[in-house]
């Protein structure tokens, strides 16, 4: 993870096309964050989940899921 002030970036693979891409983690955004953003490669919507681990030196837990419009 790379830190940039109050934000850091995480490299994750898209759940649709598998391409690696950068997800921005806003450390000031709260303990639990969920939002939808499009993949920069295939343009399909993916749900970004972020759980802050303030008590851990490992940083936040970040994962992506498909947004199939259900």
C-alpha positions in Angstrom: 0.0 0.0 0.0 1.2 3.5 -0.8 0.4 6.4 1.5 -0.6 9.8 0.3 -1.5 12.1 3.2 -4.8 11.0 4.5 -5.3 8.5 1.7 -3.6 5.4 0.5 -3.9 3.2 -2.6 -4.4 -0.5 -2.9 -3.9 -2.7 -6.0 -6.7 -5.2 -6.5 -8.0 -7.2 -9.4 -11.4 -6.5 -11.0 -14.0 -9.2 -10.2 -15.2 -9.0 -13.8 -12.1 -8.8 -16.1 -9.3 -9.7 -13.6 -7.2 -6.7 -14.5 -5.2 -5.1 -11.7 -6.3 -1.5 -10.8 -5.8 1.1 -8.0 -8.4 1.7 -5.4 -8.1 4.8 -3.3 -8.7 4.4 0.5 -9.8 7.6 2.2 -8.6 7.2 5.8 -10.9 10.0 6.9 -14.0 8.2 5.4 -14.9 6.3 8.5 -14.4 2.8 9.9 -16.6 1.1 7.2 -16.9 2.3 3.6 -18.8 0.9 0.7 -19.2 2.5 -2.7 -19.6 1.6 -6.4 -17.0 2.6 -9.0 -16.4 1.4 -12.6 -13.4 -0.6 -13.5 -10.9 1.5 -15.5 -10.4 -1.4 -18.0 -13.8 -3.0 -18.6 -16.0 -0.2 -17.3 -18.2 -2.6 -15.3 -19.5 -1.5 -11.9 -17.8 -3.0 -8.9 -18.6 -2.6 -5.2 -15.6 -1.4 -3.1 -15.6 -2.5 0.6 -13.2 -1.0 3.1 -12.9 -1.9 6.8 -10.5 0.2 8.8 -8.1 -1.7 11.0 -6.9 1.2 13.2 -5.6 -1.2 15.9 -3.6 -3.2 13.3 -0.3 -2.4 11.6 -1.6 -4.3 8.5 -3.7 -1.3 7.4 -7.3 -1.5 6.2 -9.0 -4.5 4.7 -10.2 -3.8 1.1 -12.0 -6.0 -1.3 -14.1 -5.8 -4.5 -17.3 -7.5 -5.5 -19.4 -7.5 -8.7 -22.3 -5.0 -8.8 -24.7 -7.1 -10.9 -27.6 -4.7 -10.3 -29.5 -7.1 -8.1 
